[in-house]
Amino acid sequence: MALGLMAASGLAGRTGAAPGRLDRRAIVERHNPSLHAVDPRSPLTVGNGEFAFTADVTGLQSLGPAYEEHVPLGTQSQWGWHSFPLPEGLNPAGLRLEPFDTYGRPVGYATSSAGQEPLFNWLRENPHRLNLARIALLLDGAPLNAKDVSRIDQRLDLWRGVLESRFRLQDQPVTVTTCCHPARDCVAVSVESPLAGRLSVELAFPYGSPAIGASDWGNPGKGWTSVAARERQSMVVRRELDADGYWARLVWAGEANVSPRGGHAFTLAGKRLEFACEFSPRELGRDAVTAEETRKASEAHWPAFWAGGGAIDLSSSTDPRARELERRIVLSQYLTAIQCAGSTPPQETGLTCNSWYGKFHLEMHWWHAAHFALWGRAPLLERSLGWYSAILPAAREKARKQGYAGARWPKMTSPDGRDSPSNVGELLIWQQPHPIAMSELCYRARPARETLDRHADIVMASAEFMASFAALRGGRYALGPPVIPAQENHPPRETWNPTFELAYWRQALGIAQTWRERLGLARETRWDEVRERLAPLPVKDGVYLAHENCPQTYTERNRDHPSMLAAFGVLAGEGVDRETMRRTLHKTLREWRWEETWGWDFPMTAMTAARLGEPEAAVDALFIESPKNTWLPNGHNWQRPGLPLYLPGNGGLLAAVATMAAWDAFPKRGWQARWEGLLPLL
C-alpha cells in the first residue's frame, strides 16, 4: 500500500533568517546514511510502511550471525504474524483475573501469572510477528563471513529510496542495489560483479519465534514450504506454519536457475542476478512486478514524499548541534514513513525486529504517528488510526466486563485487538485519549464532514469510557485507584490522580464535546460534569507531582517518564499554572535520573520548554546526555541491549521540532531555522 502524501501547506517561518522556498533535496541528501565498515547496531532498511527489508553492508542479509546479538536482520510486514498451537488443556477464556477494589466494587485485570504461568505466557507471546524470509548472498554456494567483506562503501539514497552497497569479495568488486516497492510488499535487488557465476542468492524461510529476531532456524521439521507455481522467470512459494500461512514470489531477469536448498530454502544462480521478491498473506495473482519496475516506482515515490509535507533547514545555524539535529530530523522522517505509517499501529521497533513479541503498544501510538499531521502528512496517521474502528467491538466488550461504558482500548496487542496479560499494561489508561487527540489532528489537517464521519465512533467511544472511568470521590472526580500512570513505577493500589492523565482527560473530553457540536449533536452533560469537577493537578512545594499520592516524585520516583511535564507540552495545559510548570521543568532537569528514562522523554521535555517560552532549554533537552538519547548512524534511537531501536523517540523528535518551529521556539543565538508546512501541537 503506497504511502499517502499531502502537499505542503504553504506555511513558512523563520528564526533569524528570511523565509523562502527550501532546497528540500539538498536538505535530505546531505544526511544520506553511509557506512564503511560492518556496524551490527546500525543496519539500513528499505520499506513502505506496510513492509520493510533490513540489510547488512552487502545490501542483503548475508552476514546474519554478525548482527544477531544487536539488530537481527528481518523481512517484516504489518500482516505477517504466527502463533504456536495452544497447548492441550489451555483455554484463553479461562485466564483468571486479579480483582482490584475500585471504589467498593471489584474489577478484574489480567495482571497475575501465579498458578497459570503456561496460559499467561502463551497469551503474551502469541501471536508474534514473523520474519518472512532471509535473502542472502552466497559465494560458491557458501554463506559469507563478515571477514570476507572488505572496502565497504554503503549509502542509502533517501531521495530515491535506494540502498547502494559496494564492497569487495576475494578482492573483486561487488555492487548490490536494493529498494522496496512503495505500494507492494516487494523488495528488489540487482547484483553486479566480475564474480558473476560464482555468486548466488539464497531465499530461506524460518519457523516463527517470539524472540527479537522473529525467526527459529533450528526447527526445520516445523512448517511446510512448497512450490505453488513455476515459470521460466518466476516461482511462487507457499509457506505454512501451524495455522498460519503466506506466499512469496520470486521474479528474475535474464537466464537464471532456481534450485532447492534444504527443506525451506532456494538458491537463485546465474550470470545475471536481478530479481524482485514479493510477499503476501493471500495467494498472489499474475500481476508480477519486476526489479526494474520496483526501482522505478521507488524513484518516483520518494521525491514526491520529500517534496510534500513539511521541511526544516538548519544549515545556517552556528550552534554545533544544529547539523546533528537536522540529521535526526531527516532520518526520523524516513524511518517513521517506512516503519510507522502502516495499516496498524507499529511496534516500538517498527518492522525491523521484534520488541515485546512484535506486538504494538497503544500508549506509544501517539509518539509514533501524531507527528505525521504536524508535518503535513495526516493521511499517514489516518492509515493506522482507522484500525481502532476494526477493534471497537472488542474494546467495548472489555469496558462492559469491567463495568464501564464506551470502549477500553488495549495496551499491548496485535491486529486482533486482544490485550496481553501484564502486571503493568493492564492498568495503564493514558492510551484512552489518544484516538481523540489524533482524530482532532486529522480534522485540523482536513476540516471536513468526511473526517468527522470517519473517526466519530472512536472519538465518542473513547470519551464514553473516560467519563465512566472517573469516579466521584469527596466531591471531585478522580482517576484511580487502581491505576498505573505513564510513569510506570507506581503501585496501582496506591496511585490516584496522575498529573498528565488528569490533564489529558480534561482536554480530550473537551475535544469530544466539540466533535459532538460539529456533528450537530447536543453536548453530553456527564462529560462536562466530569471535566468541570476533575481533581486539580497535584502540587507540593510549588511543583507538580507525578500523582496525588507521590510526595517523593523527585527523590525515590525520579526515574522513568517525567510525565507531569506532558500536561503542558504534549497537551495545551488546561488547568496548568504556567509558573508552577516552569518550576517543575527546571526541578526535573536538575533532579531526574535521565539515564533511566526513555527516548521520547527528551522531546517531551523540549515541548514543555517550548510552550513556556524557553527555547534554550528546549534545544538543551533534545541533547540531554543519556544512553537512552543515543542516535545511531542509521537514525535510530538506541535504548539498551535487547531494545536496539525505539521509534517513539523518532516520532517524538518530529513532534517537538514541528512545534518549536511553528512557535518560533528556537534560540535566537546560534540558530537559524527556516521551515515550511509545519504545524504546532494543539
Secondary structure, 3 states (H helix, E strand, C coil): CCCCCCCCCCCEEEECCCCCCCCHHHHHHCCCCEECCCCCCCCEEEECCCEEEEECCCCCCCCHHHHCCCCCCCEEECCCEECCCCCCCCCHHHCCCEEEEECCEEEEECCCCCCCHHHHHHHHHCCEECCCCEEEEEECCEECCHHHEEEEEEEEECCCCEEEEEEEECCEEEEEEEEECCCCCEEEEEEECCCCCCEEEEEECCECCCCCCCCECCCCCCCEEEEEEEECCEEEEEEEECCEEEEEEEEECCCCEEEECCCCEEEEECCCEEEEEEEECCCCCCCCCCHHHHHHHHHHHHHHHHHCCCEEECCCCCCCCHHHHHHHHHHHHHHHHHHCCCCCCCCCCCCCCCCHHHCEEHHHHHHHHCHHHHCCCHHHHHHHHCHHHHCHHHHHHHHHHCCCCCCCCCCEECCCCCCCCCCCHHHECCCCCHHHHHHHHHHHHCCCHHHHHHHHHHHHHHHHHHHHHCEEECCEEECCCCCECCCCCCCHHHCCCEHHHHHHHHHHHHHHHHHHHHCCCCCCHHHHHHHHHECCCCEECCEECCECCCCCCCCCCCCCCCHHHHHHCCCCCCCCCHHHHHHHHHHHHHHCCHHHCCCCHHHHHHHHHHHCCCHHHHHHHHCCCCHHHEECCCCCEECECCECCCHHHHHHHHHHHHHHHHCCCCCCCCCCEEEECCCCCC
